[in-house]
Amino acid sequence: MGLFQKRRDAAYLQRLDTRGVFDNTTKNALPQTIIAKIVQNHFASPNGKTPKALLIGFDGARADSMHLLVKSEDEAVTGKLFTSAYSAVNTLKAEGGLYLSFAGGVPENPQETSTAQGWAAILTGVWGDDNGVKRHVPLKTDCPTVLRSLAENGKKAAFLAEWADHFTITYKEEIRMAEEKKLPLCFRKYADDAALAQAFSEHIAGDTDCIFGIFEAPDYNGHTTGFGARNYRYAAGVMHLDNLAYRLMEEVRARPTYEKEDWLVLITSDHGGHGRRHGTQQMYDRMTFIACNQPIKG
């Protein structure tokens, strides 16, 4: 890595550490693999209520996109920002926390900061050397996603997404296994974010125990017009999804059985980006976020 890139990375990390936005720092950022463990622990620790989970992915949302939503103590970073009453991220931060996380493996064993690798690490709880998705190849059959593990224990789970490769490559074998074993696990592809949002609503209203889905707006806008909060198209994608996620959270609270349920609600991203791409070990690509309605201990 050149001196210029090291300086850019250092400046970016310093900006992410602006007080008031995240509940941890770049020095103790959480690996994105922790999310599978959070979900597993939630379902394994009953408290007298029925465990449920709503897991929302913002594909390609950089860590600093949270500066569009959460007010920091430095107006030079986040401006004169008044927190929206309809912000999912701010609601989750108040209930649990907003944390810096990272994609791309660990320094001694890096992997691409790309879509397949990121979501596979999130859903399996291990990096590509262990789950098989260090490259753009199918997930190892002996490394189940947390969704499959839940389904094997009788919980009803759903994987909702738009990118065709999730279904034809990464999770192809897991889909086959779920069908062969008749597991209560569905994989469904949708045309766009609007159709995906409707699918989320239907599962929230139904009896699905763990709902996972990936919205594409930030990644799509990043690839077509540029990643970064200063690009208004990219910013609009993130801010729209924040509001959409809030609506989904309100639908959860409106369930007639809500008081008898214990919902884990979490929003995260698979990778960041720079220019119109991602995949490198640059901090713009590596740094992600986790917003959760429960405090997370690293």
MOTARA-V973678 format. One record per run of one state. SS is the DSSP state (A for helix, B for strand, O for the rest). FROM is the first residue (numbers start at 1). TO is the last residue. If there is no record, write none. Layout:
[[SS/FROM/TO] [SS/FROM/TO]]
//
This chain:
[[O/1/2] [A/3/16] [O/17/25] [A/26/28] [O/29/29] [B/30/31] [O/32/33] [A/34/44] [O/45/49] [B/50/58] [O/59/62] [A/63/68] [O/69/74] [A/75/78] [O/79/87] [A/88/95] [O/96/96] [B/97/102] [O/103/104] [B/105/106] [O/107/108] [B/109/110] [O/111/112] [B/113/113] [O/114/114] [A/115/124] [O/125/127] [A/128/131] [O/132/145] [A/146/152] [O/153/156] [B/157/161] [O/162/163] [A/164/170] [O/171/171] [A/172/180] [O/181/184] [B/185/189] [O/190/192] [A/193/205] [O/206/209] [B/210/215] [O/216/216] [A/217/225] [O/226/231] [A/232/253] [O/254/257] [A/258/260] [B/261/268] [O/269/273] [B/274/274] [O/275/276] [B/277/277] [O/278/278] [B/279/279] [O/280/282] [A/283/286] [B/287/292] [O/293/298]]
//
